[in-house]
Amino acid sequence: QVQLVESGGGLVQAGGSLRLSCAASGGTFSNYDVRWFRQAPGKEREFVAAIIWRGGSTYYADSVKGRFTISRDNAKNTVYLQMNSLKPEDTAVYYCNANLGIMTYWGQGTQITVSS
């Protein structure tokens, strides 16, 4: 059973940067596709970024492309989301999701608040 713990959230001014971490335990994290999602108040959860374990391809939502970067350190069992040029509309709870076949795991989420 893989457990995911997100960290790195907080309050930042518009234009600032944050780096989120998703640390995994209980499994071989390097074999998992990992995605970040976010959910703003009153809105549905939406895809932000993904990193695929086979080949390391990355994918981004159009709204974050060019500003966010997803990466992984398999030795540390951790996936990162570097967020630059943050905007107030990036304010949300950010969730880490890991998939391997039919198995899927979610973290508890971390709050990002971007002030204008």
N, C-alpha and C positions, 0 to 999 in steps of 0.2 A: 504494500500500500504506500503510494507516494504521497508525501505531505509537502505542500507548498506554502512558503511564508514570504509575503511581499514586505519590502521596507523601502525607505527613502522618500516617502511622501512628506508633504508639508505645505507651508504658505510661501509663495514667491511672487514677486512683482512681475508684471507683464514685461516680456523681453528677457527674463531670467532663464535659468537652467536648473534642472534637477536630474538625478539619475536614480531610477528605481531598480531594485534588485528583487529577483525571485529565486529564493534558495529552496532546493529540494532535498528531501531526505526519504529514505526507505525504498529507494529504487535506483536503477541505472539511468539517470536523467539524460544522458547523452543520446539515448535511443528515442527520445520523445520529441515530437513537434511541439513547440511552445508558442503560445500566442498571448498577447496582451489585449485586453478589452477594457472598456471604461463605461461607466454609467453616471450620467449627470442627473440631478434631481428632476423627477417628472419625465424622464426620457428612458427609452429602452437601452439595454446594454448594446454597445457597438464595438466592432472590431477596430483595433488600432494597428497592430503589427504582428508579424509571425516570423519564426525562424524554423526551417525544416532541418531535421537531423541529418537526412541523407543529402549531402552536398552543401548544406549550410545556406541554401537560398533564403532570401528575406523578402517580405512583402509588407506593404504599408497601405493604410487608408489614405485616400487622396488628401484628406484634411491635415495629415501630419507629415506627408511626404516632403523630404528636404529639411525637416526640422527634428524629427525623431530618428534614432538609430537603435535597432535591436541587435544584441550580440550575446554570445554565450561563452562561458568558461567551464568546459566539461570537468576539468580537474577540481573545480570548486563547486560543481553541481549547481551552478547559478546562471541565470539569464538576466541580462540587463536591458533597461530601456533608457537611453540617454535622450533627454528632452531639452531642446534648445529653442530659443525664441518663443517662449511660452506666451499664450494668449489667454484672456479671460475665458474664452469658450473651451479651453482645455480643462477647465475645472470639472472634476468628476472623481468618483472612486475608481481606481485602476485595479484590475484583477489579472492575475496570471493564470493561464490555463495550459495544462500539459496533456497531450494525447499520444497514445500508442495503441493502434488498432481500435478496439471498441472501448478501451479504458480511457477515461477522461477524469482529470482532477482539477480542482479550483483552489486558489488561495482565498484568504479572508478579505483581501482588498486593502488598499491604502489610499488615503484621501489626498488629492492634489487640489489646492486652491490657488488660483492665479488672480491677483488683484490688479485693477486697472490704474 
